[in-house]
Amino acid sequence: MSFSVIRFSSRFQKFYFSPEASPFTRGFAFRQGFRLSSDLGFVTRHLHKTPNNYTPNIEGKNLMSLITEEEIKRQPDDRTRLIDKNNKDCIKAGDVLMIETYINKGSNAVSTFAGVCISIRRQGIDTNLTLRNVILKVGIEQRFSIYSPMIKSIKILQRGEGFRRAKLFYLRDQPGKAFQIGGLVKQEIIKRLASNSGPPNN
């Protein structure tokens, strides 16, 4: 090829050819992504090529969606099944739950709260439960984010019966319909102590 490049602009990917360069040569260089060498007089490929070891995602997911999926998969237990509507054993409004939470990140000490599930808000990684209990004749409600790393375990103590609504906020005005949760918590503690102690030695 008896032509040369007068100037090459890498920012705008433009070639400035010498007058003896034919239209065929110019079109070939642009179509194939080649760079014309001004000093050697032949065609060489670009060195700044995109590596082929990564396949781009063509599904159109944004960054936050990918981060949310990764955080949900990192959960040590199968909490997603507890709020999955397609699971027959999922948590429903009216169930009595006991949730253990860590007091702080640097300690293994836990705090336990038991109550009736009066609301379930399914919002991806922000899914939360609202539990209600009556302690010393005072109604107490607490909301838990099930994917929070501060939650140690979620246990279903008793299934609710006779509830048709998805939100049981009317229990605030009818405290007599609340469960006697204290006895259920004691039964669960006794079961755990029995399982930890193991069978008696003969």
Buried (B, 14 or more C-beta within 10 A) or exposed (E): EEBBBEEBEEEEEEBEBEEEBEEEBBEEBEEEEBBBBBEEEEBEEEEEEEEEEEEEEEEEEEEEEEEBEEEBEEBEEEBBEBBBEEEEEBBBBBBBBBBBBBEEEEEEEBEBBBBBBBBBEEEEBEBBBBBBBBEEEEBEBEEBBBBEEBBBEBBBBBEBEEBEEEEBEEBEEEEEEBBEBEEBBEEBEEEEEEEEEEEEEE
